[in-house]
Amino acid sequence: MNLDHNKYMYRCLTLAKKGIGTTRPNPSVGAVIVYNNKIIGEGFTSQYGGPHAEVNAIRSVNDSSLLQKATIYVTLEPCSHYGKTPPCADLIAKHKIPEVVIGVIDTNNLVAGKGIERLKKAGCKVHVGVLEDECREHHKRFFTVQNKKRPYIILKWAETKNGYIAPLSKLKQEPVWISNEYSKQLAHKFRAQEHAILVGTTTVIADNPKLNVRTWTGNNPIRIVLDRKLRIPEELNVFDGSMLTIVFTEKPEINQENILFEKIDFSKDIATQICEVLNKHNIQSLIIEGGRETIQTFITANLWDEAKVFIGENEFLNGVKAPVIQKKVTLEEHIKNDILRTYIND
C-alpha cells in the first residue's frame, strides 16, 4: 500500500478528534484533500446540523479546479442519504474528485456501502480500509450505537494506593479527592467528550456533585441519576435545572423543566434497562462515575467498553473497596504522581 495513504489518513484522524463531543449524534469525521502530494484542503464535521467534514474540506480549497485532479481522504464512508445536509457522496461526485480513500465503512443502514456504490457509479476510484482499525477506534461511539443499540460506556473512578474508592465516613458533603489536580483536569476532559454522565443515589447524597465540565473547555454532559426511592433532596446540585438531567426511579414522577424521570424495574437487570432507555434518548456515549455498587453493576452485566482508573498516592485506613475488573490493563500512564490504567472490554 502507498504509505502516503497512511500519512494523510493520520491527518484525517487528527482533524476528526477536534469534533469529539460536538457532532453527535453524527460521527466526528476528518477529511483531507490532496493534490500533487500536497494538502490543498481539509476539514472535520461541524456541530450537529452543520456541514460534514467533506463539505468543509471542499470549501477550504482555494482553487476548485484542482479538485478534478485531487484525492480526498475520509475516516468514514461518505454519507449517501439526506439528513440535516445533502449526501456527501453526491458532493464529491459533483466536484468530479477522481479518487476517494476511506478509512472504514459506515455500518449505519442508511449508508453501509451505499456511499461507496454511488462514488463508483460516478466514476471515482475508491480505496477502502486505510488505517481501518484506527478509524474504527476513533468512531467507536458511533459504531456502538449503530451495532449494539446502546451508548458507548466508559467506567471511571479513582482509588487509593491500597484499593479504596471512598472513606467509610467524612465530615463534609463534598467529594474526597484521591487523585491529583492534573488527573482531575483530565477527568473533566473525559466528561466533555462524552454525551452523558451517570451516578447513583449514594454518590449524589454523599458528595452533592455538579457533574459538569469545569477544568476543561467543552459541553457539559447530560446528567443521569439513579434514585430508586426518590431519596435525593431537591436542593442538591443535580436538580438545579442548569442542564438536562434524567432520573431513573421505580416511583412515578412528573417531569420538570430540564429534569426527566424514567421508570424502570430495579429488581431486574438495571444496566440493560438503562441502556435501552438511553438509546431511546439517542445518547451516544456514557461515562459512569458512580460509587462501587453502580460501577460493579455494569461490570457484572458486562455492559461496558472501556474503564479509566486513576490510582492516587494516598491510602485510607479503611473504606469502600474499589470495583474489580477481571481484565488485563491495556495501557498504564503516569499523571504526575498518579497512575492512570485503561482497560478495554473486547
Buried (B, 14 or more C-beta within 10 A) or exposed (E): EEEEBBBBBBBBBEBBBBBBBBBBEBBBBBBBBBBEEEBBBBBBBBEEEBBBBBBBBBEBBEEEEBBEEBBBBBBBBBBBBEEEBBBBBBBBBEBEBBBBBBBBBBBBEBBBEBBBEBBBEBEBEBBBBBBBEBBBEBBBBBBBBBEBEBBBBBBBBBBBEBBBBBBEEEEEEEBBEBBBEBBBEBBBBBBBBBBBBBBBBBBBBBBBBBBBBEBBEBBBBBBBBBBBEBEBEEEBBBBBEEBBBBBBBEEEBEEEEBBBBBBBEEEEBBBBBBBBBBBEBEBBBBBBBBBBBBBBBBBEBEBBBBBBBBBBEBEBEEBBBBBEBEEEEEEEEEBEEBBBBBBBBE
